[in-house]
Amino acid sequence: MSLVWEGRVYKLKDTAIVTGSNIRLLAAMRTWGMDGTFKVVPQWYQQLFTIHALYRAT
């Protein structure tokens, strides 16, 4: 895994961790799904935000 971005947005610290192969796969997809949650992360995190793409339909 690689840290691809770390910075601040609206005074909140943001970090993006991803593999190079997953970035290439996301770039090739036409549709992404995104979701954010506040309930399942440790208290010292504010939010978990995930990005998903359908790679192969079965």
Jmol script that loads the backbone (N, CA, C; Angstrom):
load data "model"
ATOM      1  N   MET A   1       0.841  -1.178   0.000  1.00  0.00           N
ATOM      2  CA  MET A   1       0.000   0.000   0.000  1.00  0.00           C
ATOM      3  C   MET A   1       0.881   1.233   0.000  1.00  0.00           C
ATOM      4  N   SER A   2       0.332   2.291  -0.523  1.00  0.00           N
ATOM      5  CA  SER A   2       1.065   3.547  -0.601  1.00  0.00           C
ATOM      6  C   SER A   2       0.210   4.680  -0.083  1.00  0.00           C
ATOM      7  N   LEU A   3       0.855   5.612   0.571  1.00  0.00           N
ATOM      8  CA  LEU A   3       0.191   6.853   0.950  1.00  0.00           C
ATOM      9  C   LEU A   3       0.231   7.750  -0.272  1.00  0.00           C
ATOM     10  N   VAL A   4      -0.926   8.056  -0.851  1.00  0.00           N
ATOM     11  CA  VAL A   4      -0.942   8.857  -2.069  1.00  0.00           C
ATOM     12  C   VAL A   4      -1.313  10.305  -1.824  1.00  0.00           C
ATOM     13  N   TRP A   5      -1.884  10.591  -0.678  1.00  0.00           N
ATOM     14  CA  TRP A   5      -2.234  11.980  -0.381  1.00  0.00           C
ATOM     15  C   TRP A   5      -2.433  12.144   1.107  1.00  0.00           C
ATOM     16  N   GLU A   6      -1.915  13.230   1.636  1.00  0.00           N
ATOM     17  CA  GLU A   6      -2.163  13.588   3.022  1.00  0.00           C
ATOM     18  C   GLU A   6      -2.213  15.105   3.080  1.00  0.00           C
ATOM     19  N   GLY A   7      -3.270  15.634   3.622  1.00  0.00           N
ATOM     20  CA  GLY A   7      -3.415  17.077   3.669  1.00  0.00           C
ATOM     21  C   GLY A   7      -4.597  17.480   4.518  1.00  0.00           C
ATOM     22  N   ARG A   8      -4.999  18.703   4.363  1.00  0.00           N
ATOM     23  CA  ARG A   8      -6.117  19.230   5.145  1.00  0.00           C
ATOM     24  C   ARG A   8      -7.187  19.780   4.208  1.00  0.00           C
ATOM     25  N   VAL A   9      -8.423  19.458   4.538  1.00  0.00           N
ATOM     26  CA  VAL A   9      -9.593  19.990   3.844  1.00  0.00           C
ATOM     27  C   VAL A   9     -10.501  20.556   4.921  1.00  0.00           C
ATOM     28  N   TYR A  10     -10.816  21.813   4.829  1.00  0.00           N
ATOM     29  CA  TYR A  10     -11.648  22.474   5.844  1.00  0.00           C
ATOM     30  C   TYR A  10     -11.090  22.264   7.252  1.00  0.00           C
ATOM     31  N   LYS A  11      -9.780  22.379   7.393  1.00  0.00           N
ATOM     32  CA  LYS A  11      -9.071  22.256   8.673  1.00  0.00           C
ATOM     33  C   LYS A  11      -9.084  20.845   9.251  1.00  0.00           C
ATOM     34  N   LEU A  12      -9.573  19.864   8.504  1.00  0.00           N
ATOM     35  CA  LEU A  12      -9.564  18.472   8.948  1.00  0.00           C
ATOM     36  C   LEU A  12      -8.466  17.727   8.201  1.00  0.00           C
ATOM     37  N   LYS A  13      -7.760  16.860   8.899  1.00  0.00           N
ATOM     38  CA  LYS A  13      -6.697  16.093   8.268  1.00  0.00           C
ATOM     39  C   LYS A  13      -7.291  14.941   7.468  1.00  0.00           C
ATOM     40  N   ASP A  14      -6.855  14.793   6.226  1.00  0.00           N
ATOM     41  CA  ASP A  14      -7.300  13.712   5.356  1.00  0.00           C
ATOM     42  C   ASP A  14      -6.091  12.902   4.912  1.00  0.00           C
ATOM     43  N   THR A  15      -6.291  11.606   4.766  1.00  0.00           N
ATOM     44  CA  THR A  15      -5.241  10.712   4.305  1.00  0.00           C
ATOM     45  C   THR A  15      -5.852   9.734   3.314  1.00  0.00           C
ATOM     46  N   ALA A  16      -5.163   9.488   2.203  1.00  0.00           N
ATOM     47  CA  ALA A  16      -5.602   8.499   1.219  1.00  0.00           C
ATOM     48  C   ALA A  16      -4.529   7.423   1.104  1.00  0.00           C
ATOM     49  N   ILE A  17      -4.932   6.175   1.306  1.00  0.00           N
ATOM     50  CA  ILE A  17      -4.005   5.048   1.213  1.00  0.00           C
ATOM     51  C   ILE A  17      -4.572   4.075   0.187  1.00  0.00           C
ATOM     52  N   VAL A  18      -3.745   3.695  -0.786  1.00  0.00           N
ATOM     53  CA  VAL A  18      -4.225   2.848  -1.876  1.00  0.00           C
ATOM     54  C   VAL A  18      -3.025   2.181  -2.553  1.00  0.00           C
ATOM     55  N   THR A  19      -3.276   1.093  -3.263  1.00  0.00           N
ATOM     56  CA  THR A  19      -2.205   0.475  -4.051  1.00  0.00           C
ATOM     57  C   THR A  19      -2.195   1.082  -5.446  1.00  0.00           C
ATOM     58  N   GLY A  20      -1.052   1.040  -6.090  1.00  0.00           N
ATOM     59  CA  GLY A  20      -0.938   1.558  -7.450  1.00  0.00           C
ATOM     60  C   GLY A  20      -1.851   0.825  -8.419  1.00  0.00           C
ATOM     61  N   SER A  21      -1.966  -0.494  -8.257  1.00  0.00           N
ATOM     62  CA  SER A  21      -2.828  -1.262  -9.160  1.00  0.00           C
ATOM     63  C   SER A  21      -4.295  -0.880  -8.982  1.00  0.00           C
ATOM     64  N   ASN A  22      -4.714  -0.575  -7.746  1.00  0.00           N
ATOM     65  CA  ASN A  22      -6.106  -0.165  -7.531  1.00  0.00           C
ATOM     66  C   ASN A  22      -6.391   1.210  -8.116  1.00  0.00           C
ATOM     67  N   ILE A  23      -5.422   2.112  -8.084  1.00  0.00           N
ATOM     68  CA  ILE A  23      -5.610   3.426  -8.715  1.00  0.00           C
ATOM     69  C   ILE A  23      -5.818   3.250 -10.215  1.00  0.00           C
ATOM     70  N   ARG A  24      -5.021   2.376 -10.833  1.00  0.00           N
ATOM     71  CA  ARG A  24      -5.174   2.131 -12.276  1.00  0.00           C
ATOM     72  C   ARG A  24      -6.534   1.510 -12.586  1.00  0.00           C
ATOM     73  N   LEU A  25      -6.992   0.572 -11.751  1.00  0.00           N
ATOM     74  CA  LEU A  25      -8.309  -0.035 -11.963  1.00  0.00           C
ATOM     75  C   LEU A  25      -9.422   1.001 -11.829  1.00  0.00           C
ATOM     76  N   LEU A  26      -9.355   1.841 -10.802  1.00  0.00           N
ATOM     77  CA  LEU A  26     -10.373   2.884 -10.633  1.00  0.00           C
ATOM     78  C   LEU A  26     -10.381   3.839 -11.818  1.00  0.00           C
ATOM     79  N   ALA A  27      -9.206   4.188 -12.308  1.00  0.00           N
ATOM     80  CA  ALA A  27      -9.118   5.112 -13.440  1.00  0.00           C
ATOM     81  C   ALA A  27      -9.767   4.526 -14.691  1.00  0.00           C
ATOM     82  N   ALA A  28      -9.775   3.207 -14.809  1.00  0.00           N
ATOM     83  CA  ALA A  28     -10.347   2.556 -15.986  1.00  0.00           C
ATOM     84  C   ALA A  28     -11.860   2.350 -15.893  1.00  0.00           C
ATOM     85  N   MET A  29     -12.435   2.494 -14.723  1.00  0.00           N
ATOM     86  CA  MET A  29     -13.866   2.246 -14.532  1.00  0.00           C
ATOM     87  C   MET A  29     -14.699   3.476 -14.877  1.00  0.00           C
ATOM     88  N   ARG A  30     -15.864   3.250 -15.444  1.00  0.00           N
ATOM     89  CA  ARG A  30     -16.762   4.347 -15.807  1.00  0.00           C
ATOM     90  C   ARG A  30     -17.615   4.814 -14.638  1.00  0.00           C
ATOM     91  N   THR A  31     -17.896   3.912 -13.697  1.00  0.00           N
ATOM     92  CA  THR A  31     -18.778   4.247 -12.579  1.00  0.00           C
ATOM     93  C   THR A  31     -18.108   3.880 -11.264  1.00  0.00           C
ATOM     94  N   TRP A  32     -18.162   4.804 -10.333  1.00  0.00           N
ATOM     95  CA  TRP A  32     -17.656   4.563  -8.988  1.00  0.00           C
ATOM     96  C   TRP A  32     -18.809   4.665  -8.005  1.00  0.00           C
ATOM     97  N   GLY A  33     -18.730   3.905  -6.927  1.00  0.00           N
ATOM     98  CA  GLY A  33     -19.649   4.056  -5.802  1.00  0.00           C
ATOM     99  C   GLY A  33     -18.846   4.547  -4.607  1.00  0.00           C
ATOM    100  N   MET A  34     -19.407   5.480  -3.866  1.00  0.00           N
ATOM    101  CA  MET A  34     -18.696   6.038  -2.714  1.00  0.00           C
ATOM    102  C   MET A  34     -19.595   5.997  -1.490  1.00  0.00           C
ATOM    103  N   ASP A  35     -18.971   5.807  -0.329  1.00  0.00           N
ATOM    104  CA  ASP A  35     -19.734   5.715   0.906  1.00  0.00           C
ATOM    105  C   ASP A  35     -18.893   6.252   2.052  1.00  0.00           C
ATOM    106  N   GLY A  36     -19.542   6.909   2.962  1.00  0.00           N
ATOM    107  CA  GLY A  36     -18.876   7.404   4.165  1.00  0.00           C
ATOM    108  C   GLY A  36     -19.641   6.948   5.390  1.00  0.00           C
ATOM    109  N   THR A  37     -18.919   6.630   6.445  1.00  0.00           N
ATOM    110  CA  THR A  37     -19.560   6.211   7.680  1.00  0.00           C
ATOM    111  C   THR A  37     -18.843   6.830   8.871  1.00  0.00           C
ATOM    112  N   PHE A  38     -19.594   7.048   9.921  1.00  0.00           N
ATOM    113  CA  PHE A  38     -19.050   7.596  11.153  1.00  0.00           C
ATOM    114  C   PHE A  38     -19.093   6.583  12.291  1.00  0.00           C
ATOM    115  N   LYS A  39     -19.877   5.510  12.157  1.00  0.00           N
ATOM    116  CA  LYS A  39     -20.193   4.641  13.293  1.00  0.00           C
ATOM    117  C   LYS A  39     -19.187   3.528  13.552  1.00  0.00           C
ATOM    118  N   VAL A  40     -18.467   3.058  12.543  1.00  0.00           N
ATOM    119  CA  VAL A  40     -17.632   1.875  12.735  1.00  0.00           C
ATOM    120  C   VAL A  40     -16.148   2.188  12.861  1.00  0.00           C
ATOM    121  N   VAL A  41     -15.784   3.424  12.964  1.00  0.00           N
ATOM    122  CA  VAL A  41     -14.372   3.789  13.060  1.00  0.00           C
ATOM    123  C   VAL A  41     -13.997   4.096  14.509  1.00  0.00           C
ATOM    124  N   PRO A  42     -12.727   3.928  14.867  1.00  0.00           N
ATOM    125  CA  PRO A  42     -12.310   4.291  16.225  1.00  0.00           C
ATOM    126  C   PRO A  42     -12.605   5.762  16.515  1.00  0.00           C
ATOM    127  N   GLN A  43     -12.721   6.087  17.777  1.00  0.00           N
ATOM    128  CA  GLN A  43     -13.112   7.442  18.174  1.00  0.00           C
ATOM    129  C   GLN A  43     -12.144   8.497  17.649  1.00  0.00           C
ATOM    130  N   TRP A  44     -10.859   8.179  17.550  1.00  0.00           N
ATOM    131  CA  TRP A  44      -9.890   9.176  17.095  1.00  0.00           C
ATOM    132  C   TRP A  44      -9.975   9.434  15.598  1.00  0.00           C
ATOM    133  N   TYR A  45     -10.738   8.590  14.846  1.00  0.00           N
ATOM    134  CA  TYR A  45     -11.065   8.901  13.453  1.00  0.00           C
ATOM    135  C   TYR A  45     -12.386   9.647  13.433  1.00  0.00           C
ATOM    136  N   GLN A  46     -12.569  10.510  12.481  1.00  0.00           N
ATOM    137  CA  GLN A  46     -13.833  11.221  12.356  1.00  0.00           C
ATOM    138  C   GLN A  46     -14.768  10.507  11.383  1.00  0.00           C
ATOM    139  N   GLN A  47     -14.201   9.968  10.288  1.00  0.00           N
ATOM    140  CA  GLN A  47     -15.040   9.355   9.268  1.00  0.00           C
ATOM    141  C   GLN A  47     -14.189   8.419   8.418  1.00  0.00           C
ATOM    142  N   LEU A  48     -14.811   7.339   7.944  1.00  0.00           N
ATOM    143  CA  LEU A  48     -14.190   6.450   6.972  1.00  0.00           C
ATOM    144  C   LEU A  48     -14.937   6.641   5.663  1.00  0.00           C
ATOM    145  N   PHE A  49     -14.217   6.968   4.606  1.00  0.00           N
ATOM    146  CA  PHE A  49     -14.817   7.200   3.296  1.00  0.00           C
ATOM    147  C   PHE A  49     -14.185   6.211   2.328  1.00  0.00           C
ATOM    148  N   THR A  50     -15.001   5.431   1.635  1.00  0.00           N
ATOM    149  CA  THR A  50     -14.489   4.417   0.718  1.00  0.00           C
ATOM    150  C   THR A  50     -14.988   4.672  -0.697  1.00  0.00           C
ATOM    151  N   ILE A  51     -14.193   4.217  -1.661  1.00  0.00           N
ATOM    152  CA  ILE A  51     -14.550   4.326  -3.079  1.00  0.00           C
ATOM    153  C   ILE A  51     -14.531   2.914  -3.655  1.00  0.00           C
ATOM    154  N   HIS A  52     -15.576   2.551  -4.380  1.00  0.00           N
ATOM    155  CA  HIS A  52     -15.725   1.213  -4.943  1.00  0.00           C
ATOM    156  C   HIS A  52     -16.020   1.322  -6.432  1.00  0.00           C
ATOM    157  N   ALA A  53     -15.620   0.290  -7.177  1.00  0.00           N
ATOM    158  CA  ALA A  53     -15.965   0.197  -8.594  1.00  0.00           C
ATOM    159  C   ALA A  53     -16.203  -1.273  -8.922  1.00  0.00           C
ATOM    160  N   LEU A  54     -17.162  -1.546  -9.787  1.00  0.00           N
ATOM    161  CA  LEU A  54     -17.453  -2.911 -10.216  1.00  0.00           C
ATOM    162  C   LEU A  54     -16.431  -3.297 -11.282  1.00  0.00           C
ATOM    163  N   TYR A  55     -15.614  -4.289 -10.964  1.00  0.00           N
ATOM    164  CA  TYR A  55     -14.541  -4.703 -11.873  1.00  0.00           C
ATOM    165  C   TYR A  55     -14.994  -5.813 -12.808  1.00  0.00           C
ATOM    166  N   ARG A  56     -15.620  -6.842 -12.248  1.00  0.00           N
ATOM    167  CA  ARG A  56     -16.124  -7.951 -13.064  1.00  0.00           C
ATOM    168  C   ARG A  56     -17.488  -8.364 -12.554  1.00  0.00           C
ATOM    169  N   ALA A  57     -18.447  -8.394 -13.426  1.00  0.00           N
ATOM    170  CA  ALA A  57     -19.774  -8.890 -13.061  1.00  0.00           C
ATOM    171  C   ALA A  57     -19.753 -10.412 -13.161  1.00  0.00           C
ATOM    172  N   THR A  58     -20.401 -11.076 -12.207  1.00  0.00           N
ATOM    173  CA  THR A  58     -20.420 -12.546 -12.251  1.00  0.00           C
ATOM    174  C   THR A  58     -21.783 -13.035 -12.660  1.00  0.00           C
TER     175      THR A  58
END
end "model"
wireframe off; spacefill off
backbone 0.3
color backbone group
